[in-house]
Each structure stands twice: as structure tokens, then as C-alpha cells.
Amino acid sequence: MTTITFIQPDGAAREVVAKPGESGMQAATRAGVEGIIGECGGSCMCATCHVEVAPQDIGRLPPRDDIEQEMLESILTDVPEGSRLCCQIKLVPELDGLVLHVVEIAG
């Protein structure tokens, strides 16, 4: 079992237990985490599941692939090390306790 915590822009925390094989986006949308939309269904084409990985957890994740990097560059001038699309984070037991900060979508 993998439990991850989503931190809302206002600081509220929401723990979600992921199902085996889920992505961060799938777990968040299934649990109704506010701010994670997943408009493209997880195909790395929309950035509506943009999160910032907590600094202590960045090294626990594999690096972004080229497609994820390009999508993040399309929405950000400078891409911080912790910026990720949570549709690209596959939740495995080794990521238990992962903390993801939901990025506020500019309106």
C-alpha cells in the first residue's frame, strides 16, 4: 500500500491511499483532490496535474522524461527541480509517504 499526501495551496493536507499501479493523478482524481484535474487522462498533454514534489522527496522519484520536461517548459519559464506532472509519477510501495504540493492553477 502506498499513501501519499497532497498539500493544497492553502496548506491543507489530504492523505490518499493509492491502488497498485496508479499514477499520482489517478489516485488524486479518484479521491477528489481539489486542484488535480487530469484533463488529458494522464497522457502528459495538459499539465492540469502539476505538482511540486516536497524537497525531501525529490530524490525518491525517477527523473522527468523528455515529454514531461517539454510539457512543463510550455507552462513555466523556469522549471524548478521539484515540478512534476503527477500523471507521470507511478506510485509504488517505495514511494509510501510521498508529499506532493498542488500547484494553484492561474485563473
DAWOJO-V220044 format. One record per backbone hydrogen bond with DSSP energy under -1.0 kcal/mol. CO is the residue of the C=O (numbers start at 1). NH is the residue of the N-H. If there is no record, write none. Layout:
BEGIN
((CO;NH) (CO;NH))
END
This chain:
BEGIN
((2;18) (3;97) (4;16) (5;100) (6;14) (7;102) (8;11) (12;8) (14;6) (16;4) (19;22) (22;91) (23;27) (24;28) (25;29) (26;30) (27;31) (28;33) (33;36) (38;41) (47;50) (48;37) (49;86) (50;103) (51;84) (52;101) (54;57) (57;60) (58;61) (65;69) (66;70) (67;71) (68;72) (69;73) (70;74) (72;75) (72;76) (80;83) (82;53) (84;51) (85;88) (86;24) (86;25) (89;24) (92;95) (93;96) (95;98) (98;5) (99;54) (100;7) (101;52))
END
